[in-house]
Each structure stands twice: as structure tokens, then as C-alpha cells.
Amino acid sequence: MARTVIPFGPQHPVFPEPIQLKLECEDERIVGVVPVIGYISRGIEKAAELNPFRNNIFLCERVCGICSFMHALCYCQGIEDMMKVEVPSRARFLRVFWAELSRMHSHLLWLGLLADSFGFESLFMQVWRAREIILDISEMTSGHRIIQSTNVIGGVRRDIDEEMAQKVEEMLAQFKELADRSILPTILNDPTIKERTVGKGILTKEQAELLAAVGPTLRGSGVASDMRMTEYAAYKEIGFEPIVETAGDSYARTLVRVKEIYQSLDIILKALSMMPEGDIAVRVTGRPEGEVVSRVEQPRGELIYYVKGNGTANLERLKIGTPTFANIPSLLVMLPGCELADVPVITLSIDPCIACCER
Amino acid sequence: MNWIARSRAKSPWLLHYDCGSCNGCDIEILACLTPLYDIERFGIVNMGNPKHADILLVTGPANHPNYRVLKNLYEQMPEPKVVVVVGSCGCTGGVFHNCPNILGGIDKVIPVDVYVPGCAAKPEAIIDGVVLALEKLKNGK
């Protein structure tokens, strides 16, 4: 049969960001995929060598606006490791608080986009309405809706007092009520969602391990792997169990993320109640020397920062390894064999973040 | 004002293109469309097709791989059209000013009518920018 190549992107209604997939089709069936990336590559890694190492936090936050806190956290943890700085325990709990808040807002955003990709407009609106509560918490505690910018080398910039913690708990209860009422039952029971996601874009456990998938894509295929198990920040005190689904299809990945929203909510509440009194930052002097690898769990998976310092104010090398880049090989296995109409849903099921991917 | 010009200003259609931003402004643009801000009540609809669009919302700085795509989209839009740049990095290059792959602000590639600063710009600011753009659209630029 004759083959047609259909360009999907770079400007496409499904993605807020530019990526191109060259879809090779036989009639309606996909037989091959070639991804074209690089449309929003900025060269952040090089720019990080030109800025003083303390200013790099602001640059790292803008690798990706959705998980900006995680990028800054990973960078700061790397530099703190290198400079042998002991972060105060209150700062570690506050870091967990904002990290889980970003995870919740990222997963909700993704859930809305997924609903939009198969035309479930009302779920998209409901999810984004619930997400505004999370953004309000973020604005109240950090001063900004998305780019929290609360990390500094040696701790955090802002504290959460008793009154604010009380308010956060109230708002989270409000969010939970909304999610329980309108989001969770729809995801679990609605036949149209199952029709579009169950059995679509299957990634088996062997493939996931072979292709080095990360994050919910990996956990949706039955592998219990999560960087939070390495107990960075305050995850050791709070305790953490990864969420795993075994089916490996788009629905399994959806379920992993929906359950993670609830898990993050519990972690936030625990972090607030267990938070010890004390300083929120220590003063850090000197310049970084040596090399270090720092890893955190981003909403999309494992994030790696390799930092090399040479004793001057500028870093010698900063290498950022992002989860979307690691998940693209898995996407190329999921797509062949599916129908053209399923491409948006399957592509979204890995939660692509092109800004992270291309840096 | 004839009825076409009037309806264009009453119900402008948007085209959104991410030129290399960090995603922060893009999700705030999407937030404008959802229940809390809901610009759809003013007849503003987000379109995927440049041929249908009146307002081009661009986020992020121009860079080497995508300035052709941006130019292409701009040229495909019918006249009259206005361009709104959202975010500090789209206005001047901002935090990415010394990245090697960046050309600078969007105005180095296409003519810009409204600049919305902020990193990331808040939905209120974006709506304000679009309203300013509407004035320009109404006056036929």
C-alpha cells in the first residue's frame, strides 16, 4: 500500500508547544514515526556557564515553567552537595511542600489537556477550575502563580507561618472536595474516556525498561521506580511509596497521575504538620569546586543535573537531563500500529514537555 | 464601521504560537480560556488555524530553528491582524538574553503591536494586552 507522510506540528492545536512528528501512514494506520525536535531550543546549558552560579537558579527555573521549582531544587541540591552545605530541616520540608504543589498543578494541567485532546471539553474546564485553587495556594505562599522561585542555595527564600498553613489546609480540603465530586468519578467510570485510552499506546514492562522510560510512563508499565525513593529533601521523614499500574496503556498512565495528585495532597498535609521550627536558610560562602550529579523526581519523571565547578564564580559545565527526552523513544514504540486519530491522545499520554526536552 | 469590522472587534479569534518560552506564559494563556478568567465570554476563541485568526499571541524569544515557522504563520494570517507578545523573554530576550541560540525579542522577526511583560505574565495582564490589541484592530491599525 502507498505510504503518506503527514507532518504533525510544529504548530498544532493539541500541543501548546512546538514539536513535529512525521507520521508515516498506510491509509489511517501509522507505520512509522520520526520526531523532529529543536524548535524551542535556547541553549540554556551554555548560558549557565556564562552567568554567576547563584544567578543560574533563575535560568534553571525557566527551563520549564510547569515544573520550574523542581529544576531549581535539583540545581540547588547539586550545588549544596558540592559545597557540603547542610540545609536546615525546615527548609527541606518547605521544599517538599512546593515540589508537591508543582506536581499537583502539573498533573492537573496535563489531565485537562488530555481531556481536551479527545474532545471532552467539560472535563477540561472542571480540571482547570480545580487547578486554580492550587495556583492560588502557590501565589499565596510564594508570590507567584507558576514560577515560585523560592529556592536559594542553602535553603528557601520564604516561610509559611501558622495562619497561612491553616489557610492552605482549608483550600486543599476545598480542592479535594471538588476533585472527589467531579474529576475522580469521571476518570474512573466514564465510558468515553475508557474508549479512547484503554488498550491504546501499549508499552510493555520489558520495552519500558529497555528504552529507559521514566516517571509515570514507566510506572504505568509496572515498574516501581521513582526518584523520591532516594529520599532527597524531606521524603525520608515523610515516607513515600511509588504508585504503580501494570496495564501499560494510556489509561494506566492516566490512573498513575490521578492517584499521584491525591498522593501529593497527602504529602503536602504531612509536610505541613511535621514541619519543625527553625531557620529556613543557611548562609553559603565560597565557590563550587568539583563535580556532582543531582536527581529529583519531576512530574514527568527523573530529572538529572550534572554540575561541574572549577572554583570560580562561573560553572564549568551544567548538563540537564530531562524526562521528556528520555520518554521519546518509548513514544516511538507506542505509536506504530495505532490509528491517526489516536495520535494526540497517545502522544499526550507521556506528558510531553518540549521546553524541558530541548532546553 | 461596517459589520465585518464590527464583528471582528466583537469576536476576535486567537492563534497561539510558542516560540521558545519556558511554558509558563503558555499555560497562563490556556488559563485565560478556562472558567476562572473565561475570555470566551467576550467572544474570544483560541483557534489552531492561522487563516482564521485575527490576533497572534506569541510567547518566548525568537530563535534560529523557529523564526521561519513564526514568519510563515504571520504571513498566513489575513489582514487586518495584530501581534501580541506575552512574557518578558518575548519582549526583549529577557532571562535568555545570553543563550547562544536566541535571536532576541519577537520584534526582530515580525512587527509587534502589544508587549505584555511579566515572567510569567499573569492572566489579567494577558487579557489586558488582548484588549489593547482589540483597540488597534477596531481602528484598522
Contacts between the chains, C-beta under 8 A, distances in Angstrom:
chain1	res1	chain2	res2	distance
A	10	B	66	7.2
A	10	B	69	5.7
A	11	B	17	5.6
A	11	B	48	7.6
A	11	B	50	7.8
A	11	B	69	6.7
A	11	B	73	6.3
A	12	B	48	6.8
A	13	B	48	3.2
A	16	B	16	7.2
A	16	B	18	6.1
A	16	B	23	7.1
A	16	B	26	4.4
A	16	B	27	7.0
A	16	B	29	7.9
A	16	B	30	6.4
A	17	B	18	4.8
A	17	B	23	6.6
A	17	B	26	6.7
A	18	B	17	7.5
A	18	B	18	5.9
A	18	B	66	6.4
A	18	B	69	7.0
A	38	B	65	4.9
A	39	B	20	7.5
A	39	B	65	5.2
A	39	B	66	4.5
A	39	B	69	6.8
A	40	B	18	6.5
A	40	B	19	7.0
A	40	B	20	3.9
A	40	B	21	7.5
A	40	B	60	6.6
A	40	B	63	6.9
A	40	B	65	7.8
A	40	B	66	6.6
A	41	B	20	7.5
A	41	B	63	6.8
A	41	B	65	6.4
A	41	B	101	5.5
A	42	B	20	5.6
A	42	B	61	7.3
A	42	B	63	6.2
A	42	B	96	5.2
A	42	B	99	4.4
A	42	B	101	5.3
A	42	B	102	5.8
A	43	B	99	4.3
A	43	B	100	4.1
A	43	B	101	3.9
A	43	B	102	7.1
A	44	B	96	7.4
A	44	B	99	6.1
A	46	B	99	6.8
A	46	B	100	4.9
A	47	B	96	6.9
A	47	B	98	5.1
A	47	B	99	4.3
A	47	B	100	7.2
A	50	B	98	5.2
A	51	B	98	7.4
A	58	B	95	6.0
A	59	B	95	6.0
A	59	B	96	7.9
A	61	B	22	7.9
A	62	B	22	4.2
A	62	B	24	7.4
A	62	B	89	7.7
A	62	B	95	5.3
A	62	B	96	7.3
A	62	B	119	7.4
A	63	B	22	6.5
A	64	B	22	5.7
A	64	B	23	5.6
A	65	B	21	7.2
A	65	B	22	4.1
A	65	B	23	3.9
A	65	B	24	2.6
A	65	B	25	7.2
A	65	B	26	7.4
A	65	B	27	6.6
A	65	B	120	5.7
A	66	B	23	5.3
A	66	B	24	7.5
A	66	B	27	6.4
A	68	B	22	7.1
A	68	B	24	7.0
A	109	B	27	6.0
A	109	B	30	7.9
A	112	B	30	8.0
A	112	B	34	7.6
A	124	B	34	7.6
A	125	B	34	5.8
A	125	B	35	5.4
A	128	B	30	7.5
A	128	B	31	6.8
A	128	B	34	3.7
A	128	B	35	6.8
A	128	B	36	8.0
A	129	B	34	6.6
A	129	B	35	4.5
A	129	B	36	6.7
A	132	B	31	7.5
A	132	B	34	7.7
A	132	B	35	7.7
A	132	B	36	4.7
A	135	B	31	7.7
A	144	B	120	7.8
A	145	B	28	7.3
A	145	B	120	7.5
A	145	B	122	6.7
A	146	B	24	5.0
A	146	B	27	6.7
A	146	B	28	7.1
A	146	B	120	5.4
A	147	B	24	5.7
A	147	B	119	6.7
A	147	B	120	5.8
A	353	B	23	6.7
A	355	B	18	8.0
A	355	B	21	7.1
A	355	B	22	5.2
A	355	B	23	4.4
